[in-house]
Structures are given as C-alpha cells and as structure tokens.
Amino acid sequence: MRALGIDLGLKRTGIALAEGQVTVPLETLSKERKLSDRVRRVARMGDQRQVDCFVVGYPLETDGQVGTRAAFAKDFADRLSERSGLPVHLVDERYTTVEAKQRLRDAGVGSEQIKGILDQTAAVVILESWLASMEKPE
C-alpha cells in the first residue's frame, strides 16, 4: 500500500510517503493562497506517486475537542477525497510536531535546518501512527 501523509499547517504543509511500512519525507509546500490550490497540488502529488490513500493529520485540541484547526483539516480532507476519488484518513496529530522536532534533534540536525524539514518529519510521524493503528488487531 502506498499512502501520502500530510501535516497540514497554516503556513507550510509537510508531505511524506509510505510504501508498505517504510515512510520517507518528501517535501514541504509553502502556503497557497487558496485551499483549493493546496488540495489540487496534493491530489496531483498523490496521482504522480500512484497512492492508494491519503493520511491527513487531525489537530485536535489537547482535551480531544475539535477546534478551528481540526475543522480546517477536515474540510481539506473532504475536498481532497472529492478531488482525488481516494480514501482520506484523519489521524490524531497531537504532539507530532514535538516528536518530529525531538527526532531531528536526536539525529543531530541543527536548529536552522530543522525549520525546513520539520513539517515533512511531522508527516512521517503521522503516517507511522496510522500504519501502527492498521496493525492492531480488533
């Protein structure tokens, strides 16, 4: 299975790819003016990489409630599903950026370099979380 992971931010969007159990960071997109432009760009990336689905980070509030950022992510996911015709999975992304930053620091990445790849790394964490949830027996 191939999946494109998305860490949807207000300024930047991190993209990662999962092929089977292997996840790799791909790129960070700058903020497009319109949400529809970002949806179109991500759908095109999924098409080019022949993905089976998309996995979008769902930024719930710390108490688990749906706030404005989560509503924005849900709107993005709905539009992406409609445009691509593929399933889009929402994954709780609380603390993924913190984990991504720690992973990069542990790998010896400097503070200036972290900024450019943090969102991609957060997308990797989101994908890994989704993959782990798929392995759990019901």
N, C-alpha and C positions, 0 to 999 in steps of 0.2 A: 504494500500500500504506500502511496505517495501522498503526502499532505503538506500544505503550505501553512505555516504558523504566522500569526500576525499579532504583534504588540502595537496596538493602535493608540497613538498618542495625539495630543493636541498640536504639537509642533513637529514631531517625527513619528514615523511608523517603521518598526523593525520587522523584517521578514526572515524566516528560516524555513528550511526544507527538511522533511523527514522522508527517508526511503527505508521502509521496514523499521527497524529500531535505531537506525543511525540518523542523527539530526545534525544539520550544519547551518551556520548563519549564512545568509545570502547578501542582504543589503539593507540600508536604511533609506527610506523615502522621505524627502522633505515634504512639508505640509503643502498640499494642493489647496487652491482657493476654494474649491467646491468639493463636497463629499462625493459627489457623483464622479469627479475626476479620479479620486483616490480609489473608488470602487472599480472603475474601469481599468485603472492601471494594475491593481492587484488581480483582477479577473484575468487580464491578459498574461500576467506572470504565471498564474496557475495553468492557463491553457498552454503556454510555451513549455512548461515543465510537466505537462500531462498528469496533473494531480487528480486524485480521486475525491479529495475533500479539502476544506479549509478549516483551520482551528484558530478562533479569534479569542484573545484574552478578554475576559469579562471582569472589569474592575469594580467589584462590589465594595461597598463601604466596609470598614473594619468590623462592624457589627453584622455584616451579611446582607444589609439592606441594599436595594437598588437605588443608586443616586444618579445624578446627571451624566457622569462619565459612563456608567454602565448602560444607561438608556441610549447614549450616543453609540456605544459599541453594538448594542442590539440592533439599532437602526442600520448601522454599517453592515452587520452580518445578514440582516434580512435583504438588503439591497444586493449584497454580493451573491447570495443564494439565488435571487431572482435573475440577476445578470448572467451568472455562470451556469445555472442549472445544476449545480453540485451541492451536496450537503455542506452546511457550515455548522460547526460545533462551537459552542461557547464554553470556555474553561475559566473557572475562578482564577484570577491572576493576582490576588492579594499577595504582596511581598515578593513577586517575581523579579521586580527591578532590584530590590535589595539583594536577593540571591544572585542575580546576574552580576551585580557590582562586586559582590564578595568573590565570586568565581574568577572574575577578571583580575582582581587584586591578588588572589592566591596564585594566579598564573604569572604574576609579575608585570602585568600591564600597568603602565603609568597613568596618572590622573588625566593628563591631556588626551591620551589615546583612548581612554575609557569612553569619553563623551561620544566619539564617533562610532563605537561598536556596541554600546550598552543596549540599545533598543533591539538590535539583532540577537544579542545574547539573551535578552528577556524573551524574545520569540522562541528561542531554543528551549528555555525553561518551560514555557507554556506548552510547547509540543511534547516535551518529555513528560510533563504532568498528564497530558491527555493520553499519551501512549501507556503510561503506567496504569491509568484508570481502565484502559481497554484490557489489560492483562488480568485484572482482578476477577476471580470467579464470582458469580452472582449467588 
